[in-house]
Amino acid sequence: MINLIIMSKSLNSIYAINYDSTEEFLHGVIAIPARKALGKEKIDSLEKLSEYSEEEILQLHGFGKNTIVKLKNYMKENQVFFKEA
């Protein structure tokens, strides 16, 4: 049990060192591959995201039905919507 606590603390330290603040956008909303795909397109805000249609975002790596549903729900909560296709 003690080893798990020590190991856990070690992993937290490693995570803190490797943490990339540029990946904060949508952290906890969608998975890392989808967030990285948005980053490659320089989409780092809901306003920029609203300049794209749902179909355009679905073409990016890491985006599928489940991710789009999560993203649309989050956007709706913030009163932001995809551009009409």
QUIGI-V187360 format. One record per pair of residues at least 24 apart in sequence whose C-alpha atoms are under 6 Angstrom apart, sorted by the first residue. I is the first residue (numbers start at 1). J is the second residue. D is the distance in whole Angstrom. If there is no record, write none. Layout:
i:I j:J d:D
i:I j:J d:D
This chain:
i:33 j:62 d:5
i:34 j:62 d:4
i:34 j:63 d:6
i:50 j:81 d:6
i:50 j:82 d:5
i:50 j:83 d:6
i:51 j:83 d:6
i:52 j:82 d:6
i:52 j:83 d:5
i:53 j:82 d:5
i:53 j:83 d:5
i:53 j:84 d:6
i:53 j:85 d:6
i:54 j:82 d:6
